[in-house]
Amino acid sequence: MYRMEKDDLQQLEQQVDDLLRMSRRMREENRLLKAQQTAWVAERAKLVEKTELARNRIDKMMNRLKELDEQL
């Protein structure tokens, strides 16, 4: 059976520690990205709603202008 040398074991421990740090950092980054995505989805929904309201108001104004033009 292969017996790990002290340096090999220390190197392996360092690699495991590095992977754990990277994993924690990536989990935190993922959490932040998900929060950001949630905020952007909410903002997009508000903008879509505002756009629809504006479109409806413009349509109503156009219809009123057409009615006024027909009356003249």
N, C-alpha and C positions, 0 to 999 in steps of 0.2 A: 504494500500500500504506500502511496506517495505521501510523504510527510512534508507539510508546508513549512517553509522557512519563515523565520520571524518577519523578514522584510515582505515576503509574499502576503502574509497574513495582515500586516499593517497596510499594505497597498489595497488589499481587498476591503478592509474596514474603511479606508478612506473613500474608496469608490462607492461603497454602500452609503456612507454619510453624504457624499456628493449627490447621489441619486435621491436620497431622502429630502435634502434641501431643495433640489430641483423640483421634486414632486410637490412639496409644500408651496413653492413659488408659483408653480403652474396652477395649482388648485386655487390659490388666491387670485391669480390673474383671471382664471376662468370665472370665478365668482364675480369679480369686478366687471368682466365683459358681459356676463348674463344680466347684471344689474343695469348696465348701460343699454343693453339691448331692450330690456323691459321699458326703460325710460323713453327710448327712441320709438318703440312701438306705440306707446301711449301718446307721444307727441304727434306721431304720424296720424293716429286716429283722430286727434283733435283737429289737425290740419285738413284731413279729408272731410270732416264734418263742417268746418268753416267754409271750405271750398264749395260744398254742396249747398250750404245756406246762401252763399254769395251767388251761386248759379241760379238758385230759385228766385232770389230777389231781382236779379238781372232779367230773368225770363218774365217776371211779373211786370217790370218796368217796360220791357219791350212790347208786351201785350197791351199795356195802357197806351203807349205811344202809337201803336197801330190803331187802337180804338179812336184816339184823338185824331189821327190822320184821316180815318174813314169818316169822322164826323165833319171834317172840314171840306 
